[in-house]
C-alpha cells in the first residue's frame, strides 16, 4: 500500500522533530537510527525512505533545533 505524499512529509517531519529533541538532550552521538525510529513510532527499516544517511538526518535535526532555539529566544 502506498502512502500519500502528505503522509510521507508528516512522517519525515515527525522523525526530524524527535531527532532535534534527542540532539539537544544527548548530542549527535546519542542518536541511534533504531532508537530514533522507535521513539517516532516507526520501524528501523523505514528510515532510508526518508533520509539518504544518518548524517543527512542529523543536518535536518540540527537545523530544526537551531531554529527552535532562536525562536524561543526571540
C-alpha positions in Angstrom: 0.0 0.0 0.0 1.4 3.4 -1.0 1.0 6.4 1.3 0.2 9.8 0.1 2.8 12.5 -0.4 1.4 14.4 2.6 1.7 11.3 4.8 5.4 10.9 3.9 6.0 14.6 4.6 4.3 14.4 8.0 6.3 11.2 8.9 9.5 12.9 7.8 8.7 15.9 10.0 7.9 13.7 13.0 11.3 11.9 12.7 13.2 15.3 12.4 11.3 16.6 15.4 12.2 13.6 17.5 15.8 13.8 16.3 16.1 17.5 17.2 14.9 16.8 20.7 17.4 14.0 21.1 20.2 16.1 19.6 19.7 18.7 22.3 19.4 16.1 25.0 22.2 13.7 24.1 24.3 15.2 21.3 24.9 13.7 17.8 26.5 10.6 19.2 23.4 9.9 21.4 21.1 9.4 18.4 20.8 5.9 17.0 18.7 5.2 14.0 16.8 2.3 15.6 16.1 4.1 18.8 15.0 7.2 17.0 12.6 5.4 14.7 11.2 3.5 17.7 10.6 6.8 19.5 8.8 8.1 16.4 6.6 5.0 16.4 8.2 3.6 13.2 10.3 0.7 12.2 14.1 0.9 11.6 13.7 -0.2 8.0 11.7 2.9 7.0 14.5 5.3 7.9 16.2 5.3 4.5 12.9 6.0 2.7 13.2 9.5 4.4 16.9 10.1 4.6 19.9 9.3 2.4 22.0 8.7 5.6 22.2 9.2 9.3 24.3 12.3 8.7 21.6 13.8 6.4 19.1 13.3 9.2 21.4 15.0 11.7 21.7 18.0 9.4 18.0 18.5 9.3 17.7 17.9 13.1 20.4 20.4 13.8 18.7 23.0 11.6 15.4 22.4 13.4 16.9 22.5 16.8 18.7 25.8 16.0 15.6 27.4 14.5 13.6 26.4 17.6 16.2 27.8 19.9 16.3 31.1 18.1 12.5 31.3 18.1 12.5 30.6 21.9 15.0 33.4 22.5 13.1 36.0 20.5 
